[in-house]
Amino acid sequence: MRYTINDVIKKGCNLEPLICLDEKCKGEVTYNQYLADGDCIKCGKWQIEEELWVGNIKLFLLTINKFL
């Protein structure tokens, strides 16, 4: 079975192998537990879109609903 970043978020633990959410790419994703996100080694796309990059620092745009 192949997983996506959404499966990791639902389970709360790392799952392998991870595949890119981009339907055209389907490359392998490397998960970074410190950022709670993964990037595709084929297309370079980060898997979670609710984020903002300031320089080389990744800031997450979270809503309070995610914690309730």
C-alpha positions as a Markdown table, in Angstrom:
| # | Residue | x | y | z |
|---|---|---|---|---|
| 1 | Met | 0.0 | 0.0 | 0.0 |
| 2 | Arg | 1.2 | 3.5 | -0.8 |
| 3 | Tyr | 0.2 | 6.5 | 1.5 |
| 4 | Thr | -0.1 | 10.2 | 1.2 |
| 5 | Ile | 0.6 | 13.0 | 3.7 |
| 6 | Asn | -3.1 | 13.0 | 4.5 |
| 7 | Asp | -2.8 | 9.4 | 5.8 |
| 8 | Val | 0.1 | 10.4 | 8.0 |
| 9 | Ile | -1.9 | 13.2 | 9.5 |
| 10 | Lys | -4.9 | 10.9 | 10.1 |
| 11 | Lys | -2.8 | 8.2 | 11.7 |
| 12 | Gly | -0.5 | 10.5 | 13.7 |
| 13 | Cys | 2.6 | 8.6 | 12.7 |
| 14 | Asn | 4.9 | 8.2 | 9.8 |
| 15 | Leu | 3.8 | 5.8 | 7.1 |
| 16 | Glu | 5.9 | 4.5 | 4.1 |
| 17 | Pro | 6.1 | 4.7 | 1.2 |
| 18 | Leu | 4.6 | 8.2 | 0.8 |
| 19 | Ile | 3.5 | 9.4 | -2.7 |
| 20 | Cys | 3.0 | 12.9 | -4.0 |
| 21 | Leu | -0.5 | 14.4 | -3.9 |
| 22 | Asp | 0.1 | 15.8 | -7.4 |
| 23 | Glu | -1.8 | 13.4 | -9.7 |
| 24 | Lys | 0.6 | 14.0 | -12.6 |
| 25 | Cys | 3.8 | 13.5 | -10.5 |
| 26 | Lys | 3.2 | 10.6 | -8.1 |
| 27 | Gly | 6.8 | 10.8 | -6.9 |
| 28 | Glu | 8.1 | 9.6 | -3.6 |
| 29 | Val | 7.7 | 12.0 | -0.7 |
| 30 | Thr | 10.2 | 12.5 | 2.1 |
| 31 | Tyr | 8.5 | 13.3 | 5.4 |
| 32 | Asn | 10.0 | 15.8 | 7.8 |
| 33 | Gln | 8.7 | 15.3 | 11.3 |
| 34 | Tyr | 9.9 | 18.7 | 12.5 |
| 35 | Leu | 7.9 | 20.5 | 9.9 |
| 36 | Ala | 5.0 | 18.0 | 9.9 |
| 37 | Asp | 5.1 | 18.1 | 6.1 |
| 38 | Gly | 6.8 | 16.3 | 3.3 |
| 39 | Asp | 8.4 | 17.3 | 0.0 |
| 40 | Cys | 8.3 | 15.3 | -3.2 |
| 41 | Ile | 11.8 | 14.2 | -4.5 |
| 42 | Lys | 10.5 | 14.2 | -8.1 |
| 43 | Cys | 8.7 | 17.6 | -8.4 |
| 44 | Gly | 9.9 | 19.3 | -5.2 |
| 45 | Lys | 6.3 | 20.3 | -4.1 |
| 46 | Trp | 5.6 | 20.5 | -0.4 |
| 47 | Gln | 2.5 | 18.4 | 0.4 |
| 48 | Ile | 0.6 | 20.7 | 2.8 |
| 49 | Glu | -0.5 | 24.0 | 1.3 |
| 50 | Glu | -1.5 | 25.7 | 4.6 |
| 51 | Glu | 1.9 | 27.2 | 5.0 |
| 52 | Leu | 3.9 | 30.4 | 4.4 |
| 53 | Trp | 7.6 | 30.6 | 3.8 |
| 54 | Val | 9.5 | 33.6 | 5.1 |
| 55 | Gly | 13.0 | 33.3 | 3.8 |
| 56 | Asn | 13.9 | 29.7 | 4.6 |
| 57 | Ile | 11.6 | 29.5 | 7.6 |
| 58 | Lys | 8.3 | 27.7 | 7.2 |
| 59 | Leu | 5.4 | 29.2 | 9.1 |
| 60 | Phe | 2.1 | 27.2 | 9.4 |
| 61 | Leu | -1.2 | 29.0 | 8.9 |
| 62 | Leu | -3.4 | 27.1 | 11.4 |
| 63 | Thr | -7.0 | 27.7 | 12.4 |
| 64 | Ile | -8.3 | 27.2 | 15.9 |
| 65 | Asn | -10.7 | 24.6 | 14.5 |
| 66 | Lys | -7.8 | 22.2 | 14.0 |
| 67 | Phe | -7.3 | 22.0 | 17.7 |
| 68 | Leu | -10.9 | 21.7 | 18.9 |
